[in-house]
Amino acid sequence: MRDILILVLALCTDTFVASIAYGANRLKISFGKVIAVNLICSGCLGAALIFGSVISGLVPENFAKGAAFSCLFLLGIIKLMDYTIKKYINSHVNVQKNLTFSISGLSIIINIYGNPLAADWDHSKSLSWKETIMFSLAMSLDSLVAGALSGFLMIPPGLTALSALIVGTTVMYIGLFLGHKLAALKGWDLTWVSGILFLFLAFGKL
């Protein structure tokens, strides 16, 4: 259960920071859309964990243990560098005004990953369903990668996905609330926290 909570908290960091920015900018997200965001994110995590578990079942136990450490350590380092990665994305990827689920849609998803406020492309201060889905997919990028690589942890995908849904919904509302109350928090970069948590998971496998 400890590994599940650490993994879920690490993955919810981006959503939490994005929610603070949304709250600070008075961007509205309905209850149904908050649930939809977290259903998509937790669903992607569960699917990725199942995929990772299948792969881990095909390799020797000793190799799986080493792979678990290596994958989680790599994730931790990447998340510690997340600020630089997102800064690069913000400088090189521009949002297109026509939201589509094509190659240009992929560009939008990457852009939203770098700057969550880009999801509100029409500046309406409220996410439409299409914008919500794009935002959800952007927030799911970490879940897909981390879930697949964390399959070596041998944690139950169903319980992990359910935990991600509950925790994700909770931290999203906390972030929106904090953003409303403390607008200065919108510039915070907390991605290093998830990096530390991934490294903690990695060294816990030694």
Helices and strands as residue ranges (DSSP letters): H 2-24, H 31-56, H 61-80, H 82-92, H 103-114, G 116-119, H 129-139, H 141-149, G 150-153, H 157-181, G 183-187, H 191-204
